[in-house]
């Protein structure tokens, strides 16, 4: 997710640097659900939501997150997901970031980017994440 924060379009082995970002947990870290504030130059710029529930078959559980204290009328987000918690690219279970994948041989981005938009009402927005998904919310 860090490379996504930096706007990286392709990443090759041993490339990429860490910018001026600080990450702070927003929850008590006692459940399989997590929320992190991401600060850029000392100001909140993104929130990372994560549902680490384990899922391999059957009905996929989900968790609803509510983010408060938002000042805009809407926010956008990019979702990291895969068919299962145990998904493996070599078995055809390709994870996606904002609906896109990376070609194995060339790291070329494939697919159309999917940007999610959520309405902010009274300073709050609600997001639902299925098991083993992450959502990067842009403030």
N, C-alpha and C positions, 0 to 999 in steps of 0.2 A: 504494500500500500504506500510505502514511502516514495517509491519511484513515481507512483500515480500522483502523489502530492506535488512532486517537482515538475510535473508535466512531461515526463519522459515518454517518447513515442516508441523507442526500441531500446532494449538493454542487452548488452552482451556481457559475457563473463568478465568480472573485475572492472566494470565501468559504473559510473554514477557516483555522485557525491551527496553529502547531506547538507542541505541548505540551513537557513536560520530558522529552524522549527523547534518548538518545545512541545512535548506531549504530556498531558496530565490526566489521570483517571478522574471520572465524574461519578463513579459508583464505588461501593465498598469492596468490590472484587471478591465476593463470597458466593456468587451464583455463576451459572454458565453464560450469563449475559453481561456485556461490558459496554461502557461508553467512555470515550476519551475526547478531551478538548485538544485541539491542535492550534497552537499559537504561532503566528508568523510575525516576527519583529515585535513581539510582546502583546499582540492583539489577537483575539480568537478569530480564526479564519475558516476552520472546518471542525466537524465533529465526526468521529469514527464510531459507528455502532457495530457490535459484533454479537452474534448468537452462536455459541460454541456447542450447542446441543449436538449429540451424535446421531446420525441418521444413515441407515443403509437400505431400508425397504419399508413398505407399508405407507401409512399416512404420515407425511412429513410435518412434524410439529413446527409451530411458529411462536414468535414473541412480539408483542407490541411495545414500542418505545415511544415515550413522549418527551420532546425537547422543549424546555421552557426558556423564557428570556430572550426570544428572538425579536429583532427590531424591523425586519423587512416583511413584506406582504407575502413572499414566497421564497422557497429555497430549492436548490437543485441538488441532485445526488447521483452517485455512480455506485452500482451494486457489483460485488464480487460473489459469484455463485458457481456451483457445480452440481451435477446430478445427485451425488452422494457425498457423505463425509469421507468415504474411502476412494473417491474417484481418482482414476489414473489415466493420464493422457495416452499412455501406451496401450490402454484397453478401450480407447475411443470415448472416454468420459471426460471431455474437455471442459475445464473451467472457463468462465468468461468474466471479463471486467467491462462493465458498461455495455454488455452484449457483444463484446469483441474478444477475439482470441489472437494468439501469436503463432505464426507458422513455425514448426519445429526446426526446419533447416535454416531459415533466413530471418526469423523474428519479425517478419512483416505482419502488420496488423491486418486481420481479416474480419469481415462483417461490418455492419452498420452500428455506429455508436448509439447507445440508448441512454439518454439523460432523463432521469426522473424529476418531476417537479411536484412539490408539495405546497399546499396553501398554508400560510401561517395565520392562525386565528387567535386573537387576544394574546399574542406573543408566544403561542405554542404550535407545534407541528407534531403529527403522529406518523410513525413509520412501522411497518410490519416486516420482520425478517424471519425467513424460514431457517430451520436448523442448518448450521454450518454456512451461514452467509454473513457477509460484512457489507456495510453501507457507508460510503463517505459522503457526508452532507456538506455542501458548500454554503457558507454563511454570507 
